[in-house]
């Protein structure tokens, strides 16, 4: 749910300083109070920002999820 432009700014700062970085992501977001469930394909701007981060020195680390 982060702002994609802000993620790009963070990547730029770290890249300019030569700092490699990890980006932790969760494959979906659920807000049961609102009945809301978001997955990456619904947020193409976020996917683009994550790809930008990888091109600029980031490594994606996807958290696992347990669904009951």
RODO-2510 file (C-alpha; in nm, 4 decimals, decimal comma):
residues 68
     n   res          X          Y          Z
     1     x     0,0000     0,0000     0,0000
     2     x     0,3071     0,2275    -0,0134
     3     x     0,3244     0,5218    -0,2501
     4     x     0,5109     0,4033    -0,5640
     5     x     0,6740     0,7448    -0,6147
     6     x     0,8098     0,7364    -0,2609
     7     x     0,9533     0,3888    -0,3217
     8     x     1,1351     0,5189    -0,6301
     9     x     1,2735     0,8122    -0,4271
    10     x     1,4061     0,5722    -0,1642
    11     x     1,5679     0,3590    -0,4370
    12     x     1,7297     0,6695    -0,5859
    13     x     1,8769     0,7771    -0,2524
    14     x     2,0208     0,4340    -0,1750
    15     x     2,1460     0,3804    -0,5297
    16     x     2,3212     0,7189    -0,5417
    17     x     2,5057     0,6238    -0,2228
    18     x     2,5972     0,2781    -0,3549
    19     x     2,3977     0,1040    -0,0836
    20     x     2,2466    -0,2325    -0,1792
    21     x     1,9065    -0,2870    -0,0171
    22     x     1,6304    -0,5407     0,0388
    23     x     1,2624    -0,4711    -0,0229
    24     x     1,0259    -0,6875     0,1810
    25     x     0,6923    -0,7483     0,0130
    26     x     0,3817    -0,9455     0,1015
    27     x     0,1950    -1,1011    -0,1943
    28     x    -0,1400    -0,9571    -0,0922
    29     x    -0,3038    -0,7141     0,1490
    30     x    -0,6209    -0,7957     0,3407
    31     x    -0,8371    -0,5612     0,5458
    32     x    -1,1173    -0,7804     0,6821
    33     x    -1,2958    -0,4792     0,8323
    34     x    -1,3532    -0,3390     0,4844
    35     x    -1,3656    -0,6737     0,3035
    36     x    -1,0669    -0,5524     0,1017
    37     x    -0,8131    -0,7847    -0,0605
    38     x    -0,5451    -0,6491    -0,2947
    39     x    -0,2935    -0,8448    -0,4990
    40     x    -0,0076    -0,7167    -0,7160
    41     x    -0,1866    -0,7319    -1,0533
    42     x    -0,4431    -0,4823    -0,9203
    43     x    -0,1616    -0,2341    -0,8445
    44     x     0,0511    -0,2146    -1,1633
    45     x     0,2044     0,1156    -1,0446
    46     x     0,3396    -0,0661    -0,7383
    47     x     0,4782    -0,3491    -0,9539
    48     x     0,6519    -0,0908    -1,1746
    49     x     0,8029     0,0767    -0,8667
    50     x     0,9327    -0,2585    -0,7388
    51     x     1,0927    -0,3300    -1,0773
    52     x     1,2507     0,0163    -1,0661
    53     x     1,3935    -0,0629    -0,7219
    54     x     1,5487    -0,3862    -0,8510
    55     x     1,7045    -0,2042    -1,1489
    56     x     1,8586     0,0382    -0,9002
    57     x     2,0246    -0,2064    -0,6616
    58     x     1,7332    -0,3542    -0,4683
    59     x     1,6579    -0,7184    -0,4033
    60     x     1,2987    -0,8323    -0,3516
    61     x     1,2289    -1,0566    -0,0530
    62     x     0,8763    -1,1956    -0,0534
    63     x     0,7307    -1,2853     0,2829
    64     x     0,5466    -1,6137     0,3096
    65     x     0,1840    -1,6260     0,4038
    66     x    -0,0242    -1,8798     0,5910
    67     x    -0,3934    -1,8884     0,5114
    68     x    -0,6288    -2,0838     0,7320
***
